[in-house]
Amino acid sequence: MSIHPSTTRNNTQRTEKRHNMEPLLKDQVAIVTGSGGGIGAGIAEALGGFGAKVVITDIDETKVKSRVDHLASVGITAFGVQHDVTSSESGAAMAEAVVAEFGQIDVLVNNAGISGRVPLIEMTDQEWDAMINVNLTGVQRTSRAVASLMKAQGHGSIISISSVAGRSGKKNMTHYCASKFGVIGFSQSLALELAADNVRVNAICPGIVRTQMWEVELAEISEAKNITIEEAWTQTLAGIPLLRPQLPEDIGAAAAFLASPLAKNITGQALNVDGGFEMS
């Protein structure tokens, strides 16, 4: 067997380089809203696993503390702030607290959201307003709270969680779809505003993630179709080409990529993480 020294040397150098690579998000400070549970908790843990210092924000202070304690137990640097995404004052106070703790904000993941199904003719003004206020206005207000700092730093990444329901309309979800379509439009517009300052803005469109939010939807589907919740879940999975649900950590991996230097030339995009659901 012949050996080619130059090839062996190059392979060794590549192996050494891989072993010496810094964590993808080393020393970055990443805020994840609505991360007391569900998809947000998965995103926060994924970002922390890639080396970020993670800021947990949620309207429920008990969930904030619990999640911070969990992340600390697995070796992730975490800081928690009670935060109402619909409040400009709360957003400004949250950003100020993060800067006081870490001195910078590198990544914002706008994850906080609510869902629901109701026909338009039965929808109350309160149901419409609540959906838009949390899912869309919350994205605007929290992004605004960090944008000036990111501009001044000369870098930053804002990632907002939309949905496959932000790609195509879904029955009895006019309020939810409007909010999630809006997140994509908002992200594209803000990407153009901030590009010259090296601040990137993108969106992620999750598919079917069985969190507590989806449990509520499954209950509604079950009642509407007079089937069991597990039958509703089986029917839902049948519509995914990969025939499996997405997990919170799948959304976290996508967020980590978009936040990282690997995505330095990606802005104004909406990435589907849906097992092919939107193609079906």
C-alpha positions as CSV (number, residue, x, y, z in Angstrom):
1,M,0.0,0.0,0.0
2,S,1.4,3.4,-1.0
3,I,1.2,6.4,1.3
4,H,1.1,9.9,0.0
5,P,2.7,12.1,2.7
6,S,1.1,15.4,1.5
7,T,-2.4,13.9,1.7
8,T,-1.7,12.4,5.1
9,R,-0.4,15.7,6.4
10,N,-3.5,17.6,5.0
11,N,-5.8,15.1,6.6
12,T,-4.0,15.5,9.9
13,Q,-4.2,19.2,9.7
14,R,-8.0,19.1,9.0
15,T,-8.5,16.7,11.9
16,E,-6.6,19.0,14.3
17,K,-8.5,22.0,13.0
18,R,-11.8,20.3,13.8
19,H,-10.7,19.3,17.2
20,N,-9.6,22.9,18.0
21,M,-12.8,24.6,16.7
22,E,-14.4,27.0,19.1
23,P,-18.1,26.5,19.9
24,L,-20.2,28.0,17.2
25,L,-21.7,30.7,19.4
26,K,-18.9,31.1,22.0
27,D,-19.3,34.2,24.2
28,Q,-22.4,35.4,22.3
29,V,-25.3,36.6,24.4
30,A,-28.6,35.3,23.1
31,I,-32.1,36.3,24.3
32,V,-34.9,33.9,23.7
33,T,-38.4,35.3,24.5
34,G,-41.1,32.9,25.7
35,S,-38.5,30.4,26.7
36,G,-39.9,29.2,29.9
37,G,-41.1,26.1,28.1
38,G,-42.1,24.7,24.7
39,I,-40.1,25.5,21.6
40,G,-38.4,28.5,23.3
41,A,-36.9,26.2,26.0
42,G,-35.5,24.0,23.2
43,I,-34.1,26.9,21.4
44,A,-32.5,28.3,24.5
45,E,-30.9,25.0,25.4
46,A,-29.6,24.5,21.8
47,L,-28.0,28.0,21.7
48,G,-26.4,27.3,25.1
49,G,-25.1,24.0,23.9
50,F,-23.4,25.8,21.1
51,G,-21.6,28.1,23.6
52,A,-24.0,31.1,23.9
53,K,-24.8,32.8,27.2
54,V,-28.6,32.5,27.2
55,V,-31.2,34.9,28.5
56,I,-34.5,33.3,29.4
57,T,-37.5,35.7,29.2
58,D,-41.1,34.8,29.8
59,I,-44.2,36.5,31.2
60,D,-44.3,33.8,33.9
61,E,-41.5,34.5,36.4
62,T,-41.7,31.0,37.9
63,K,-41.0,29.4,34.5
64,V,-38.1,31.8,34.1
65,K,-36.4,30.7,37.3
66,S,-37.1,27.0,36.7
67,R,-35.5,27.2,33.2
68,V,-32.5,29.2,34.3
69,D,-31.9,26.6,37.1
70,H,-32.2,23.8,34.6
71,L,-29.7,25.3,32.2
72,A,-27.3,26.0,35.0
73,S,-27.5,22.3,35.9
74,V,-26.3,21.3,32.5
75,G,-23.5,23.7,32.4
76,I,-25.0,26.6,30.4
77,T,-24.6,30.2,31.5
78,A,-28.1,31.6,31.9
79,F,-29.8,34.7,33.1
80,G,-33.5,35.2,33.5
81,V,-35.8,38.2,33.1
82,Q,-39.6,38.4,33.5
83,H,-40.8,40.1,30.3
84,D,-44.1,40.9,28.7
85,V,-43.4,41.1,24.9
86,T,-46.5,43.3,24.3
87,S,-45.0,46.1,26.5
88,S,-42.5,48.5,25.2
89,E,-41.5,49.4,28.8
90,S,-41.0,45.8,29.7
91,G,-38.9,45.2,26.5
92,A,-36.7,48.2,27.3
93,A,-36.2,47.1,30.9
94,M,-35.3,43.6,29.8
95,A,-32.7,44.8,27.3
96,E,-31.2,47.1,29.9
97,A,-31.0,44.3,32.4
98,V,-29.2,42.0,29.9
99,V,-26.7,44.7,29.0
100,A,-26.1,45.3,32.7
101,E,-25.4,41.6,33.2
102,F,-23.4,40.8,30.1
103,G,-22.5,44.1,28.4
104,Q,-23.8,43.1,25.0
105,I,-26.7,41.5,23.1
106,D,-25.7,39.5,20.1
107,V,-28.8,37.4,19.3
108,L,-32.5,37.9,19.8
109,V,-34.9,35.1,19.1
110,N,-38.5,36.3,19.1
111,N,-40.2,33.1,20.1
112,A,-43.0,34.1,22.4
113,G,-46.4,33.3,20.9
114,I,-49.9,32.0,21.3
115,S,-52.2,30.0,19.0
116,G,-55.8,29.1,18.6
117,R,-58.5,28.0,16.1
118,V,-61.8,29.8,15.7
119,P,-63.9,30.7,12.7
120,L,-63.8,34.4,11.7
121,I,-67.5,34.9,12.2
122,E,-67.2,33.6,15.8
123,M,-64.0,35.4,16.6
124,T,-64.2,38.2,19.2
125,D,-62.2,41.4,19.0
126,Q,-60.3,40.3,22.1
127,E,-59.2,37.0,20.4
128,W,-58.0,38.9,17.4
129,D,-56.2,41.6,19.3
130,A,-54.5,39.2,21.7
131,M,-53.1,37.1,18.8
132,I,-51.8,40.1,16.9
133,N,-50.4,41.8,20.1
134,V,-48.4,38.8,21.2
135,N,-47.3,37.2,17.9
136,L,-46.6,40.3,15.8
137,T,-46.6,43.4,17.9
138,G,-44.4,41.5,20.5
139,V,-41.9,40.8,17.7
140,Q,-41.8,44.5,16.8
141,R,-41.5,45.8,20.3
142,T,-38.8,43.4,21.4
143,S,-36.8,43.9,18.1
144,R,-37.0,47.6,18.6
145,A,-35.7,47.2,22.2
146,V,-32.4,45.7,20.9
147,A,-31.9,47.2,17.5
148,S,-30.2,50.3,18.5
149,L,-27.6,48.4,20.5
150,M,-27.0,46.0,17.7
151,K,-26.5,48.9,15.3
152,A,-24.0,50.5,17.7
153,Q,-22.1,47.2,18.1
154,G,-21.9,46.8,14.3
155,H,-23.3,43.2,14.5
156,G,-26.3,41.2,15.6
157,S,-28.8,38.6,14.6
158,I,-32.6,38.8,15.1
159,I,-34.5,35.6,14.5
160,S,-38.2,35.5,14.7
161,I,-40.3,32.4,15.0
162,S,-43.1,32.4,12.3
163,S,-44.8,29.2,11.3
164,V,-45.8,27.1,8.3
165,A,-49.1,29.0,8.9
166,G,-47.1,32.1,7.9
167,R,-46.6,30.4,4.5
168,S,-50.1,29.4,3.6
169,G,-53.5,30.0,5.2
170,K,-55.0,27.5,7.5
171,K,-58.8,27.0,8.2
172,N,-60.2,28.8,11.2
173,M,-56.9,30.5,11.9
174,T,-57.2,33.9,10.3
175,H,-55.8,35.7,13.3
176,Y,-52.9,33.3,13.8
177,C,-52.0,33.2,10.1
178,A,-52.2,37.0,9.8
179,S,-49.8,37.3,12.7
180,K,-47.3,34.7,11.3
181,F,-47.4,36.1,7.7
182,G,-46.7,39.4,9.3
183,V,-43.6,38.1,11.1
184,I,-42.1,37.2,7.8
185,G,-42.9,40.6,6.2
186,F,-41.6,42.4,9.2
187,S,-38.4,40.4,9.2
188,Q,-37.7,41.1,5.5
189,S,-38.3,44.8,5.9
190,L,-36.2,45.1,9.0
191,A,-33.4,43.1,7.3
192,L,-33.2,45.8,4.7
193,E,-33.2,48.5,7.4
194,L,-30.3,47.0,9.4
195,A,-28.2,45.3,6.7
196,A,-25.7,48.3,6.4
197,D,-25.0,47.9,10.1
198,N,-24.2,44.2,9.8
199,V,-27.3,43.2,11.7
200,R,-29.0,40.2,10.1
201,V,-32.8,39.5,10.4
202,N,-34.4,36.1,9.6
203,A,-37.4,34.0,10.4
204,I,-37.9,30.3,11.1
205,C,-41.2,28.5,10.2
206,P,-41.6,25.5,12.4
207,G,-43.9,22.7,11.3
208,I,-45.6,20.4,13.7
209,V,-44.0,20.5,17.2
210,R,-46.0,18.8,19.9
211,T,-45.7,21.3,22.7
212,Q,-48.5,22.4,25.0
213,M,-49.7,24.9,22.4
214,W,-50.2,21.9,20.0
215,E,-52.0,19.9,22.7
216,V,-54.6,22.7,22.7
217,E,-55.0,22.5,18.9
218,L,-55.2,18.7,19.0
219,A,-58.0,18.9,21.5
220,E,-59.8,21.4,19.2
221,I,-59.3,19.1,16.2
222,S,-60.4,16.1,18.2
223,E,-63.6,17.8,19.2
224,A,-64.4,19.2,15.8
225,K,-63.9,15.8,14.1
226,N,-65.3,13.6,17.0
227,I,-62.1,11.6,17.2
228,T,-59.6,10.9,19.9
229,I,-56.6,13.2,20.5
230,E,-54.2,10.4,19.4
231,E,-56.2,9.9,16.3
232,A,-56.0,13.6,15.6
233,W,-52.2,13.4,16.1
234,T,-51.9,10.4,13.7
235,Q,-53.8,12.3,11.1
236,T,-51.6,15.3,11.5
237,L,-48.4,13.3,11.1
238,A,-49.7,11.7,8.0
239,G,-49.5,15.1,6.3
240,I,-45.8,15.4,6.9
241,P,-43.7,13.8,4.1
242,L,-41.0,12.7,6.6
243,L,-43.8,11.2,8.7
244,R,-42.5,12.5,11.9
245,P,-43.0,15.6,14.0
246,Q,-40.4,18.3,14.6
247,L,-38.8,18.7,18.0
248,P,-37.9,21.9,19.9
249,E,-34.3,21.1,19.4
250,D,-34.8,21.1,15.6
251,I,-35.9,24.7,15.8
252,G,-33.0,25.4,18.1
253,A,-30.5,24.0,15.7
254,A,-31.9,26.2,12.9
255,A,-31.7,29.2,15.2
256,A,-28.1,28.4,16.1
257,F,-27.1,28.2,12.5
258,L,-28.8,31.5,11.6
259,A,-27.2,33.2,14.6
260,S,-23.7,31.9,13.8
261,P,-20.9,33.1,11.5
262,L,-21.9,30.2,9.1
263,A,-24.9,32.3,8.2
264,K,-23.0,35.6,7.8
265,N,-24.5,36.2,4.4
266,I,-28.0,35.1,5.1
267,T,-30.6,37.9,5.9
268,G,-34.2,38.5,5.1
269,Q,-35.0,34.8,4.8
270,A,-37.6,32.5,6.2
271,L,-36.4,28.9,6.8
272,N,-38.9,26.1,6.9
273,V,-38.2,23.4,9.5
274,D,-41.2,21.3,8.8
275,G,-40.3,17.8,7.5
276,G,-41.6,18.9,4.1
277,F,-45.0,19.8,5.4
278,E,-45.4,22.8,3.2
279,M,-44.7,20.7,0.1
280,S,-47.5,18.3,0.9
